C-alpha cells in the first residue's frame, strides 16, 4: 500500500498533466484555422478540468465501490484514502486551470 502523501501527489500531477497538456497541445489546432491560441487554450482548460479529475482517480466505478465499502462496510481507512485521491485530483486540475488562466492573461 502506498503512503498517504504519495496518494495525494500522484493524482495531483496526473490531473495537472491532463488539463495542462491537453490545453497546450489542443491550442495548436489554431495553427490550422483562424483563432486565438490563448483563447482556445483557456476554453480547452475549462472544459478538461473534469476529465483531468476522472483520469486521476482512475474512472468512476472503482471509486464508487471503494466509497461504498468505506461507508457501508465500516472500512473508514479506504474511505479516507479515496477522499485524499479525490482532493489531490481536484487540486491538480484547478492548479492547471489557474496556470492556463495566468498564461492567457485573463483576470
MOPAC internal coordinates of N, CA, C and O (Angstrom, degrees):
PM7 1SCF
backbone

  N    0.0000 0     0.00 0     0.00 0    0    0    0
  C    1.4384 1     0.00 0     0.00 0    1    0    0
  C    1.5266 1   109.54 1     0.00 0    2    1    0
  O    1.2310 1   120.54 1   -38.12 1    3    2    1
  N    1.3025 1   116.57 1   141.88 1    3    2    1
  C    1.4547 1   121.14 1  -178.85 1    5    3    2
  C    1.5214 1   110.46 1   -75.62 1    6    5    3
  O    1.2310 1   121.84 1   -20.90 1    7    6    5
  N    1.3028 1   114.09 1   159.10 1    7    6    5
  C    1.4569 1   118.97 1   174.69 1    9    7    6
  C    1.5277 1   108.42 1   -78.14 1   10    9    7
  O    1.2310 1   120.86 1   -25.16 1   11   10    9
  N    1.3094 1   115.96 1   154.84 1   11   10    9
  C    1.4634 1   121.53 1  -174.39 1   13   11   10
  C    1.5289 1   113.47 1   -59.98 1   14   13   11
  O    1.2310 1   118.29 1   136.51 1   15   14   13
  N    1.3506 1   120.86 1   -43.49 1   15   14   13
  C    1.4706 1   118.18 1   178.59 1   17   15   14
  C    1.5275 1   113.06 1   -61.81 1   18   17   15
  O    1.2310 1   120.25 1   145.06 1   19   18   17
  N    1.3307 1   117.12 1   -34.94 1   19   18   17
  C    1.4609 1   119.98 1   178.98 1   21   19   18
  C    1.5235 1   110.71 1   -68.97 1   22   21   19
  O    1.2310 1   120.29 1   148.48 1   23   22   21
  N    1.3143 1   117.04 1   -31.52 1   23   22   21
  C    1.4632 1   120.11 1   177.65 1   25   23   22
  C    1.5207 1   111.71 1   -72.09 1   26   25   23
  O    1.2310 1   120.05 1   165.21 1   27   26   25
  N    1.3183 1   117.50 1   -14.79 1   27   26   25
  C    1.4561 1   121.84 1   174.91 1   29   27   26
  C    1.5236 1   110.61 1   -91.11 1   30   29   27
  O    1.2310 1   120.33 1   141.65 1   31   30   29
  N    1.3231 1   116.97 1   -38.35 1   31   30   29
  C    1.4613 1   122.02 1  -173.99 1   33   31   30
  C    1.5288 1   112.18 1   -73.62 1   34   33   31
  O    1.2310 1   119.78 1   136.83 1   35   34   33
  N    1.3131 1   118.02 1   -43.17 1   35   34   33
  C    1.4678 1   120.34 1  -177.44 1   37   35   34
  C    1.5302 1   112.96 1   -61.76 1   38   37   35
  O    1.2310 1   118.78 1   130.88 1   39   38   37
  N    1.3335 1   119.93 1   -49.12 1   39   38   37
  C    1.4706 1   118.42 1   177.56 1   41   39   38
  C    1.5268 1   112.86 1   -66.38 1   42   41   39
  O    1.2310 1   120.56 1   148.54 1   43   42   41
  N    1.3307 1   116.53 1   -31.46 1   43   42   41
  C    1.4657 1   120.37 1   177.72 1   45   43   42
  C    1.5242 1   109.96 1   -58.37 1   46   45   43
  O    1.2310 1   120.68 1   127.47 1   47   46   45
  N    1.3286 1   116.30 1   -52.53 1   47   46   45
  C    1.4546 1   119.48 1  -176.85 1   49   47   46
  C    1.5229 1   112.59 1   -74.73 1   50   49   47
  O    1.2310 1   119.65 1   152.78 1   51   50   49
  N    1.3067 1   118.27 1   -27.22 1   51   50   49
  C    1.4647 1   120.07 1   175.65 1   53   51   50
  C    1.5280 1   110.16 1   -65.97 1   54   53   51
  O    1.2310 1   120.25 1   133.00 1   55   54   53
  N    1.3224 1   117.13 1   -47.00 1   55   54   53
  C    1.4659 1   120.63 1   178.80 1   57   55   54
  C    1.5242 1   110.76 1   -66.56 1   58   57   55
  O    1.2310 1   120.43 1   139.93 1   59   58   57
  N    1.3265 1   116.77 1   -40.07 1   59   58   57
  C    1.4572 1   120.75 1   178.24 1   61   59   58
  C    1.5266 1   110.12 1   -61.17 1   62   61   59
  O    1.2310 1   120.19 1   136.77 1   63   62   61
  N    1.3177 1   117.24 1   -43.23 1   63   62   61
  C    1.4572 1   120.96 1  -179.69 1   65   63   62
  C    1.5158 1   113.46 1   -66.41 1   66   65   63
  O    1.2310 1   120.44 1   141.01 1   67   66   65
  N    1.3151 1   116.76 1   -38.99 1   67   66   65
  C    1.4680 1   119.97 1   179.64 1   69   67   66
  C    1.5233 1   110.39 1   -64.99 1   70   69   67
  O    1.2310 1   120.25 1   131.69 1   71   70   69
  N    1.3125 1   117.12 1   -48.31 1   71   70   69
  C    1.4706 1   120.39 1  -176.23 1   73   71   70
  C    1.5243 1   110.82 1   -71.00 1   74   73   71
  O    1.2310 1   120.52 1   131.15 1   75   74   73
  N    1.3220 1   116.61 1   -48.85 1   75   74   73
  C    1.4596 1   120.01 1  -176.87 1   77   75   74
  C    1.5298 1   111.25 1   -67.87 1   78   77   75
  O    1.2310 1   120.31 1   133.83 1   79   78   77
  N    1.3161 1   117.02 1   -46.17 1   79   78   77
  C    1.4625 1   120.13 1   179.53 1   81   79   78
  C    1.5167 1   112.40 1   -65.40 1   82   81   79
  O    1.2310 1   120.57 1   137.71 1   83   82   81
  N    1.3224 1   116.52 1   -42.29 1   83   82   81
  C    1.4579 1   119.84 1   179.04 1   85   83   82
  C    1.5190 1   112.48 1   -63.67 1   86   85   83
  O    1.2310 1   120.63 1   140.39 1   87   86   85
  N    1.3230 1   116.40 1   -39.61 1   87   86   85
  C    1.4627 1   119.88 1   180.00 1   89   87   86
  C    1.5281 1   111.02 1   -70.27 1   90   89   87
  O    1.2310 1   120.39 1   137.22 1   91   90   89
  N    1.3242 1   116.86 1   -42.78 1   91   90   89
  C    1.4640 1   119.53 1  -178.89 1   93   91   90
  C    1.5250 1   111.90 1   -67.93 1   94   93   91
  O    1.2310 1   120.37 1   132.12 1   95   94   93
  N    1.3134 1   116.89 1   -47.88 1   95   94   93
  C    1.4651 1   120.22 1  -179.03 1   97   95   94
  C    1.5288 1   110.63 1   -71.41 1   98   97   95
  O    1.2310 1   120.40 1   141.69 1   99   98   97
  N    1.3146 1   116.84 1   -38.31 1   99   98   97
  C    1.4588 1   120.23 1   179.29 1  101   99   98
  C    1.5176 1   113.30 1   -64.80 1  102  101   99
  O    1.2310 1   120.41 1   150.77 1  103  102  101
  N    1.3326 1   116.82 1   -29.23 1  103  102  101
  C    1.4645 1   119.35 1  -179.98 1  105  103  102
  C    1.5275 1   111.75 1   -71.98 1  106  105  103
  O    1.2310 1   120.18 1   167.41 1  107  106  105
  N    1.3254 1   117.27 1   -12.59 1  107  106  105
  C    1.4660 1   119.83 1   175.90 1  109  107  106
  C    1.5267 1   111.63 1   -67.12 1  110  109  107
  O    1.2310 1   119.99 1   164.68 1  111  110  109
  N    1.3217 1   117.62 1   -15.32 1  111  110  109
  C    1.4649 1   121.10 1   177.72 1  113  111  110
  C    1.5236 1   111.39 1   -62.87 1  114  113  111
  O    1.2310 1   120.42 1   156.61 1  115  114  113
  N    1.3299 1   116.80 1   -23.39 1  115  114  113
  C    1.4657 1   119.07 1   179.61 1  117  115  114
  C    1.5261 1   111.79 1   -72.10 1  118  117  115
  O    1.2310 1   119.95 1   170.32 1  119  118  117
  N    1.3271 1   117.71 1    -9.68 1  119  118  117
  C    1.4630 1   119.47 1   174.22 1  121  119  118
  C    1.5265 1   111.24 1   -69.07 1  122  121  119
  O    1.2310 1   120.52 1   156.25 1  123  122  121
  N    1.3365 1   116.61 1   -23.75 1  123  122  121
  C    1.4559 1   121.48 1  -176.63 1  125  123  122
  C    1.5250 1   113.20 1   -99.87 1  126  125  123
  O    1.2310 1   120.12 1   172.52 1  127  126  125
  N    1.2951 1   117.37 1    -7.48 1  127  126  125
  C    1.4627 1   120.47 1   176.27 1  129  127  126
  C    1.5224 1   108.56 1  -144.91 1  130  129  127
  O    1.2310 1   121.05 1    -9.32 1  131  130  129
  N    1.2983 1   115.60 1   170.68 1  131  130  129
  C    1.4580 1   119.57 1  -178.78 1  133  131  130
  C    1.5177 1   109.50 1   -78.70 1  134  133  131
  O    1.2310 1   121.06 1   -44.16 1  135  134  133
  N    1.2940 1   115.57 1   135.84 1  135  134  133
  C    1.4532 1   120.17 1   178.69 1  137  135  134
  C    1.5135 1   110.34 1   160.75 1  138  137  135
  O    1.2310 1   121.50 1   -12.01 1  139  138  137
  N    1.2810 1   114.73 1   167.99 1  139  138  137
  C    1.4552 1   121.39 1  -179.84 1  141  139  138
  C    1.5255 1   110.07 1   -91.32 1  142  141  139
  O    1.2310 1   119.91 1   -56.60 1  143  142  141
  N    1.3334 1   117.78 1   123.40 1  143  142  141
  C    1.4637 1   119.15 1   177.86 1  145  143  142
  C    1.5305 1   112.44 1   -61.89 1  146  145  143
  O    1.2310 1   120.16 1   143.84 1  147  146  145
  N    1.3242 1   117.29 1   -36.16 1  147  146  145
  C    1.4633 1   119.96 1  -179.15 1  149  147  146
  C    1.5248 1   111.65 1   -68.92 1  150  149  147
  O    1.2310 1   120.51 1   140.20 1  151  150  149
  N    1.3263 1   116.62 1   -39.80 1  151  150  149
  C    1.4642 1   119.41 1   178.05 1  153  151  150
  C    1.5264 1   110.44 1   -66.79 1  154  153  151
  O    1.2310 1   120.66 1   140.64 1  155  154  153
  N    1.3259 1   116.35 1   -39.36 1  155  154  153
  C    1.4662 1   120.26 1   177.55 1  157  155  154
  C    1.5175 1   110.72 1   -65.34 1  158  157  155
  O    1.2310 1   120.49 1   138.97 1  159  158  157
  N    1.3333 1   116.66 1   -41.03 1  159  158  157
  C    1.4584 1   121.11 1   179.02 1  161  159  158
  C    1.5265 1   110.57 1   -61.97 1  162  161  159
  O    1.2310 1   120.35 1   138.34 1  163  162  161
  N    1.3146 1   116.94 1   -41.66 1  163  162  161
  C    1.4637 1   121.36 1   179.39 1  165  163  162
  C    1.5258 1   111.28 1   -65.79 1  166  165  163
  O    1.2310 1   120.29 1   136.48 1  167  166  165
  N    1.3168 1   117.05 1   -43.52 1  167  166  165
  C    1.4627 1   121.15 1   178.88 1  169  167  166
  C    1.5291 1   111.24 1   -63.95 1  170  169  167
  O    1.2310 1   120.31 1   136.03 1  171  170  169
  N    1.3232 1   117.01 1   -43.97 1  171  170  169
  C    1.4624 1   120.47 1   179.22 1  173  171  170
  C    1.5253 1   111.50 1   -64.55 1  174  173  171
  O    1.2310 1   120.27 1   138.03 1  175  174  173
  N    1.3183 1   117.09 1   -41.97 1  175  174  173
  C    1.4715 1   119.92 1  -179.80 1  177  175  174
  C    1.5200 1   110.77 1   -63.35 1  178  177  175
  O    1.2310 1   120.43 1   139.98 1  179  178  177
  N    1.3211 1   116.78 1   -40.02 1  179  178  177
  C    1.4664 1   120.36 1   179.20 1  181  179  178
  C    1.5258 1   110.60 1   -64.14 1  182  181  179
  O    1.2310 1   120.57 1   139.29 1  183  182  181
  N    1.3243 1   116.52 1   -40.71 1  183  182  181
  C    1.4632 1   120.56 1  -178.20 1  185  183  182
  C    1.5237 1   113.15 1   -77.05 1  186  185  183
  O    1.2310 1   119.80 1   156.86 1  187  186  185
  N    1.3229 1   118.00 1   -23.14 1  187  186  185
  C    1.4620 1   121.12 1  -174.63 1  189  187  186
  C    1.5251 1   113.70 1   -95.20 1  190  189  187
  O    1.2310 1   119.60 1   178.63 1  191  190  189
  N    1.3233 1   118.36 1    -1.37 1  191  190  189
  C    1.4652 1   119.49 1  -179.27 1  193  191  190
  C    1.5248 1   111.88 1   -58.75 1  194  193  191
  O    1.2310 1   119.84 1   133.33 1  195  194  193
  N    1.3019 1   117.91 1   -46.67 1  195  194  193
  C    1.4613 1   120.40 1  -178.85 1  197  195  194
  C    1.5263 1   111.23 1   -67.26 1  198  197  195
  O    1.2310 1   120.04 1   144.04 1  199  198  197
  N    1.3352 1   117.53 1   -35.96 1  199  198  197
  C    1.4581 1   119.99 1   177.50 1  201  199  198
  C    1.5203 1   110.78 1   -64.73 1  202  201  199
  O    1.2310 1   120.49 1   141.08 1  203  202  201
  N    1.3127 1   116.66 1   -38.92 1  203  202  201
  C    1.4612 1   119.98 1   177.33 1  205  203  202
  C    1.5141 1   112.10 1   -62.01 1  206  205  203
  O    1.2310 1   120.71 1   139.86 1  207  206  205
  N    1.3221 1   116.25 1   -40.14 1  207  206  205
  C    1.4655 1   120.74 1   178.70 1  209  207  206
  C    1.5248 1   110.14 1   -66.10 1  210  209  207
  O    1.2310 1   120.36 1   135.03 1  211  210  209
  N    1.3293 1   116.91 1   -44.97 1  211  210  209
  C    1.4686 1   120.23 1  -179.31 1  213  211  210
  C    1.5226 1   112.28 1   -64.35 1  214  213  211
  O    1.2310 1   120.26 1   140.68 1  215  214  213
  N    1.3161 1   117.11 1   -39.32 1  215  214  213
  C    1.4638 1   120.11 1   177.74 1  217  215  214
  C    1.5231 1   110.17 1   -65.22 1  218  217  215
  O    1.2310 1   120.50 1   138.25 1  219  218  217
  N    1.3233 1   116.65 1   -41.75 1  219  218  217
  C    1.4667 1   120.37 1  -176.50 1  221  219  218
  C    1.5248 1   112.51 1   -67.05 1  222  221  219
  O    1.2310 1   119.93 1   146.18 1  223  222  221
  N    1.3256 1   117.74 1   -33.82 1  223  222  221
  C    1.4676 1   118.49 1  -179.88 1  225  223  222
  C    1.5211 1   111.61 1   -88.69 1  226  225  223
  O    1.2310 1   120.01 1   176.96 1  227  226  225
  N    1.3179 1   117.59 1    -3.04 1  227  226  225
  C    1.4617 1   120.49 1   174.03 1  229  227  226
  C    1.5086 1   114.18 1    83.09 1  230  229  227
  O    1.2310 1   119.67 1  -146.33 1  231  230  229
  N    1.2861 1   118.24 1    33.67 1  231  230  229
  C    1.4597 1   120.62 1  -178.63 1  233  231  230
  C    1.5198 1   110.48 1    92.94 1  234  233  231
  O    1.2310 1   120.83 1    -3.31 1  235  234  233
  N    1.3051 1   116.01 1   176.69 1  235  234  233
  C    1.4579 1   119.01 1  -174.45 1  237  235  234
  C    1.5148 1   114.01 1  -100.76 1  238  237  235
  O    1.2310 1   119.63 1   145.37 1  239  238  237
  N    1.3165 1   118.31 1   -34.63 1  239  238  237
  C    1.4656 1   119.19 1  -174.20 1  241  239  238
  C    1.5260 1   113.53 1   -66.10 1  242  241  239
  O    1.2310 1   118.58 1   132.96 1  243  242  241
  N    1.3369 1   120.30 1   -47.04 1  243  242  241
  C    1.4706 1   118.12 1   177.30 1  245  243  242
  C    1.5276 1   112.30 1   -61.74 1  246  245  243
  O    1.2310 1   120.79 1   143.92 1  247  246  245
  N    1.3121 1   116.09 1   -36.08 1  247  246  245
  C    1.4614 1   119.82 1   178.78 1  249  247  246
  C    1.5171 1   110.77 1   -64.59 1  250  249  247
  O    1.2310 1   120.46 1   135.95 1  251  250  249
  N    1.3221 1   116.73 1   -44.05 1  251  250  249
  C    1.4646 1   119.84 1   179.34 1  253  251  250
  C    1.5253 1   111.60 1   -65.16 1  254  253  251
  O    1.2310 1   120.30 1   143.54 1  255  254  253
  N    1.3234 1   117.02 1   -36.46 1  255  254  253
  C    1.4731 1   119.76 1   177.66 1  257  255  254
  C    1.5231 1   111.50 1   -65.88 1  258  257  255
  O    1.2310 1   120.52 1   139.29 1  259  258  257
  N    1.3245 1   116.61 1   -40.71 1  259  258  257
  C    1.4641 1   120.06 1   178.78 1  261  259  258
  C    1.5209 1   110.45 1   -66.38 1  262  261  259
  O    1.2310 1   120.19 1   138.28 1  263  262  261
  N    1.3194 1   117.25 1   -41.72 1  263  262  261
  C    1.4665 1   120.28 1   178.17 1  265  263  262
  C    1.5251 1   110.01 1   -64.36 1  266  265  263
  O    1.2310 1   120.58 1   138.98 1  267  266  265
  N    1.3259 1   116.49 1   -41.02 1  267  266  265
  C    1.4676 1   120.08 1   178.04 1  269  267  266
  C    1.5240 1   111.11 1   -61.64 1  270  269  267
  O    1.2310 1   120.08 1   133.92 1  271  270  269
  N    1.3240 1   117.45 1   -46.08 1  271  270  269
  C    1.4686 1   119.09 1   180.00 1  273  271  270
  C    1.5185 1   110.94 1   -67.58 1  274  273  271
  O    1.2310 1   120.24 1   149.35 1  275  274  273
  N    1.3169 1   117.15 1   -30.65 1  275  274  273
  C    1.4598 1   119.51 1   177.05 1  277  275  274
  C    1.5114 1   112.50 1   -69.01 1  278  277  275
  O    1.2310 1   120.68 1   141.16 1  279  278  277
  N    1.3191 1   116.31 1   -38.84 1  279  278  277
  C    1.4669 1   120.06 1  -178.24 1  281  279  278
  C    1.5202 1   112.69 1   -79.80 1  282  281  279
  O    1.2310 1   120.47 1   132.21 1  283  282  281
  N    1.3239 1   116.70 1   -47.79 1  283  282  281
  C    1.4595 1   119.83 1  -170.67 1  285  283  282
  C    1.5230 1   114.40 1   -93.07 1  286  285  283
  O    1.2310 1   120.05 1   157.24 1  287  286  285
  N    1.3275 1   117.52 1   -22.76 1  287  286  285
  C    1.4625 1   120.15 1   178.77 1  289  287  286
  C    1.5201 1   112.41 1  -101.18 1  290  289  287
  O    1.2310 1   120.51 1   179.59 1  291  290  289
  N    1.3159 1   116.63 1    -0.41 1  291  290  289
  C    1.4571 1   120.62 1   176.83 1  293  291  290
  C    1.5169 1   114.83 1    77.17 1  294  293  291
  O    1.2310 1   119.68 1  -160.20 1  295  294  293
  N    1.3230 1   118.21 1    19.80 1  295  294  293
  C    1.4586 1   121.42 1   178.53 1  297  295  294
  C    1.5278 1   108.93 1   -92.37 1  298  297  295
  O    1.2310 1   121.11 1  -100.21 1  299  298  297
  N    1.3069 1   115.49 1    79.79 1  299  298  297
  C    1.4570 1   120.66 1  -174.21 1  301  299  298
  C    1.5246 1   112.40 1   -70.74 1  302  301  299
  O    1.2310 1   120.02 1   153.81 1  303  302  301
  N    1.3312 1   117.58 1   -26.19 1  303  302  301
  C    1.4646 1   120.33 1   177.15 1  305  303  302
  C    1.5174 1   111.83 1   -62.76 1  306  305  303
  O    1.2310 1   120.71 1   137.16 1  307  306  305
  N    1.3365 1   116.24 1   -42.84 1  307  306  305
  C    1.4671 1   120.41 1   177.14 1  309  307  306
  C    1.5240 1   111.32 1   -64.89 1  310  309  307
  O    1.2310 1   121.05 1   140.29 1  311  310  309
  N    1.3126 1   115.60 1   -39.71 1  311  310  309
  C    1.4598 1   120.30 1   179.10 1  313  311  310
  C    1.5263 1   110.59 1   -63.53 1  314  313  311
  O    1.2310 1   120.39 1   136.40 1  315  314  313
  N    1.3225 1   116.85 1   -43.60 1  315  314  313
  C    1.4623 1   121.01 1   179.22 1  317  315  314
  C    1.5235 1   110.80 1   -63.37 1  318  317  315
  O    1.2310 1   120.26 1   135.61 1  319  318  317
  N    1.3140 1   117.12 1   -44.39 1  319  318  317
  C    1.4656 1   120.32 1   179.92 1  321  319  318
  C    1.5318 1   111.30 1   -63.38 1  322  321  319
  O    1.2310 1   120.02 1   140.51 1  323  322  321
  N    1.3114 1   117.56 1   -39.49 1  323  322  321
  C    1.4621 1   119.80 1   179.70 1  325  323  322
  C    1.5244 1   111.05 1   -69.01 1  326  325  323
  O    1.2310 1   120.17 1   144.48 1  327  326  325
  N    1.3182 1   117.29 1   -35.52 1  327  326  325
  C    1.4613 1   120.09 1   176.31 1  329  327  326
  C    1.5273 1   110.98 1   -65.88 1  330  329  327
  O    1.2310 1   120.33 1   144.16 1  331  330  329
  N    1.3287 1   116.98 1   -35.84 1  331  330  329
  C    1.4657 1   120.68 1   176.31 1  333  331  330
  C    1.5246 1   110.15 1   -64.53 1  334  333  331
  O    1.2310 1   120.17 1   138.38 1  335  334  333
  N    1.3201 1   117.27 1   -41.62 1  335  334  333
  C    1.4670 1   121.28 1   178.02 1  337  335  334
  C    1.5230 1   110.33 1   -62.81 1  338  337  335
  O    1.2310 1   120.21 1   136.04 1  339  338  337
  N    1.3168 1   117.21 1   -43.96 1  339  338  337
  C    1.4653 1   121.02 1  -179.81 1  341  339  338
  C    1.5234 1   110.72 1   -65.37 1  342  341  339
  O    1.2310 1   119.99 1   136.66 1  343  342  341
  N    1.3289 1   117.62 1   -43.34 1  343  342  341
  C    1.4679 1   120.58 1   178.39 1  345  343  342
  C    1.5259 1   111.24 1   -63.86 1  346  345  343
  O    1.2310 1   120.31 1   139.78 1  347  346  345
  N    1.3205 1   117.02 1   -40.22 1  347  346  345
  C    1.4627 1   120.11 1   177.60 1  349  347  346
  C    1.5150 1   112.28 1   -62.66 1  350  349  347
  O    1.2310 1   120.53 1   139.21 1  351  350  349
  N    1.3171 1   116.60 1   -40.79 1  351  350  349
  C    1.4631 1   119.54 1  -179.95 1  353  351  350
  C    1.5283 1   111.38 1   -70.49 1  354  353  351
  O    1.2310 1   120.01 1   141.94 1  355  354  353
  N    1.3345 1   117.59 1   -38.06 1  355  354  353
  C    1.4644 1   120.21 1   175.00 1  357  355  354
  C    1.5226 1   110.47 1   -60.99 1  358  357  355
  O    1.2310 1   120.71 1   135.50 1  359  358  357
  N    1.3223 1   116.25 1   -44.50 1  359  358  357
  C    1.4648 1   120.37 1  -179.37 1  361  359  358
  C    1.5237 1   110.87 1   -63.40 1  362  361  359
  O    1.2310 1   119.95 1   136.27 1  363  362  361
  N    1.3191 1   117.69 1   -43.73 1  363  362  361
  C    1.4594 1   120.82 1   179.96 1  365  363  362
  C    1.5162 1   112.85 1   -62.98 1  366  365  363
  O    1.2310 1   120.28 1   137.16 1  367  366  365
  N    1.3230 1   117.06 1   -42.84 1  367  366  365
  C    1.4661 1   120.49 1   179.45 1  369  367  366
  C    1.5214 1   111.03 1   -66.13 1  370  369  367
  O    1.2310 1   120.18 1   140.54 1  371  370  369
  N    1.3216 1   117.25 1   -39.46 1  371  370  369
  C    1.4611 1   120.03 1   179.99 1  373  371  370
  C    1.5217 1   112.26 1   -71.89 1  374  373  371
  O    1.2310 1   119.75 1   144.19 1  375  374  373
  N    1.3207 1   118.07 1   -35.81 1  375  374  373
  C    1.4687 1   120.33 1   175.84 1  377  375  374
  C    1.5258 1   109.98 1   -65.40 1  378  377  375
  O    1.2310 1   120.22 1   138.93 1  379  378  377
  N    1.3241 1   117.19 1   -41.07 1  379  378  377
  C    1.4631 1   120.28 1   177.90 1  381  379  378
  C    1.5233 1   110.70 1   -62.97 1  382  381  379
  O    1.2310 1   120.17 1   137.34 1  383  382  381
  N    1.3188 1   117.28 1   -42.66 1  383  382  381
  C    1.4644 1   120.33 1   177.92 1  385  383  382
  C    1.5189 1   110.44 1   -63.18 1  386  385  383
  O    1.2310 1   120.51 1   138.77 1  387  386  385
  N    1.3290 1   116.63 1   -41.23 1  387  386  385
  C    1.4634 1   120.69 1   178.19 1  389  387  386
  C    1.5313 1   110.57 1   -61.74 1  390  389  387
  O    1.2310 1   120.29 1   138.64 1  391  390  389
  N    1.3377 1   117.04 1   -41.36 1  391  390  389
  C    1.4641 1   120.41 1   178.33 1  393  391  390
  C    1.5253 1   111.45 1   -62.75 1  394  393  391
  O    1.2310 1   120.17 1   138.64 1  395  394  393
  N    1.3154 1   117.27 1   -41.36 1  395  394  393
  C    1.4659 1   120.40 1   178.87 1  397  395  394
  C    1.5205 1   110.46 1   -66.33 1  398  397  395
  O    1.2310 1   120.12 1   138.41 1  399  398  397
  N    1.3229 1   117.38 1   -41.59 1  399  398  397
  C    1.4682 1   120.83 1   177.61 1  401  399  398
  C    1.5248 1   109.71 1   -62.14 1  402  401  399
  O    1.2310 1   120.11 1   139.55 1  403  402  401
  N    1.3174 1   117.39 1   -40.45 1  403  402  401
  C    1.4600 1   121.34 1   178.85 1  405  403  402
  C    1.5266 1   110.95 1   -66.38 1  406  405  403
  O    1.2310 1   120.21 1   137.19 1  407  406  405
  N    1.3252 1   117.19 1   -42.81 1  407  406  405
  C    1.4661 1   120.80 1   178.34 1  409  407  406
  C    1.5245 1   110.44 1   -63.68 1  410  409  407
  O    1.2310 1   120.43 1   138.84 1  411  410  409
  N    1.3283 1   116.79 1   -41.16 1  411  410  409
  C    1.4656 1   121.16 1  -178.30 1  413  411  410
  C    1.5201 1   112.17 1   -73.51 1  414  413  411
  O    1.2310 1   120.03 1   163.10 1  415  414  413
  N    1.3179 1   117.54 1   -16.90 1  415  414  413
  C    1.4568 1   120.95 1   178.36 1  417  415  414
  C    1.5116 1   114.12 1    79.04 1  418  417  415
  O    1.2310 1   120.21 1  -156.70 1  419  418  417
  N    1.3184 1   117.20 1    23.30 1  419  418  417
  C    1.4623 1   121.90 1   179.37 1  421  419  418
  C    1.5153 1   108.62 1   -91.35 1  422  421  419
  O    1.2310 1   120.96 1   -40.26 1  423  422  421
  N    1.3308 1   115.77 1   139.74 1  423  422  421
  C    1.4669 1   119.25 1   179.01 1  425  423  422
  C    1.4931 1   110.94 1  -100.17 1  426  425  423
  O    1.2310 1   120.10 1   180.00 1  427  426  425

